[in-house]
Amino acid sequence: MNTLLNRSTALSATLIATSFSASVAAKDANLDTLIQAAQKEGAVYSVGMPDSWANWKGTWADLQANYGLKHQDTDMSSAQEIAKFEAEKKSATADIGDIGFAFARVAVKKGVTQAYKPTTWDSIPDWAKDEDGHWALAYTGTISFITNNNQVKNAPKSWDDLLDGDYKVTVGNVGVAAQANNAILAAAFAKGGDESNLKPALKFFSKLAKQGRLSFTDPNMANLEKGEVEVAVMWDFNALNYRDKIDRDRFTVTIPQDGSVISGYTTIINKYAQNPNAAKLAREYIFSDQGQINLAEGYARPIRSNVTLPKSVQDKLLSNDLYTNVQPVTDFKAWEKSARKLPRQWQESVLIHQQ
């Protein structure tokens, strides 16, 4: 039997056994049973959790090394993940997905998730988890700008800078991808709007569209490397990861100093998963110390504050003083409502000007 989380300092059976004996013994037995069941399944299939996003690669490698779990991912947006779970039902080809915060309650309402609380549940902030265990944010990100220094002389440091530039700007698939939706919310926060009022952001991007400066190029690593993206608005962990993988000197990553949004992503375990125990073990590992460090190695900020990051990992992240003007979503119902309306509003207020 592999001990739980071989590389982790958080959840090994040995460490658990040193804690409160009665409840811990039960947890230990449950984890033992979960490991056995997961190893019997032998594989976990994910959606929206590619190697290059928040260093999922490190976690998949650990699950393979420690438990022999094979892994395969199909990258897709949050909305697409939920739609896939709902459409396939008992013919499920995916066990687990990673979706934006705004989509978490949507997935639960659609009845496509199953609950699982990892053993580190108590160290996850209440605001960041579903009381029944259907979802819990594993990491947070802040909307940032990534600029190709070969094409843009002065990297924007604010939304005003962005509007005054002469380069193309891409935000990805607005209305579908959580990253793109949060880019709009970040602009709204900076321009005096909020979760229930995205009009300032729509007005901002309509100005960009009228200037002919909105790009429809997907802001992925391949397109950045090919030089097809001049400036993109994306999560800081993606921007920093892409920067370092391609060429650290070629790109500048900045947090808009006139306002941005900090949000997070949660795993959802497919209600109809063919490998449900492997999916639960994956979530267990994600919330372990090493799982949280893995995410930080991918520039995502771990949700658990009681995890000590190695200095080498801390040094990869942007300075904390750049995050003084970022704010979290506080009105979730309003943001969910706005996110549902966003595809049509984006079409009618912004894309109509992009001719």
ABEGO torsion letter per residue (X at the ends): XBBBGAABAAABAAAAAABBAAAAAAAAAAAAAAAAAAAAAGBBBBBGBBAABGGAAAAAAAAAAAAGBBBBBBBBBAAAAAAAAAAAEAABABABBBBBAAAAAAAAAAGABBBBBBAAAAABBAAABBAAGABBBABBBBBBBBBBAAABABBBABAAAAAABABBBBAEBBGABAAAAAAAAAAAAAAGBBAABAAAAAAAAAAAAAAGABBABBBBAAAAAAGABABBBBBAAAAAAAAAAABAAABBBBBBAAEBBBBBBBBBBBAABABAAAAAAAAAAAABAAAAAAAAAAGBBBABAABBBBAAAAAABBBAAAAAABBBBABAAAAAAAAAAAAAAAAAAAAAABX
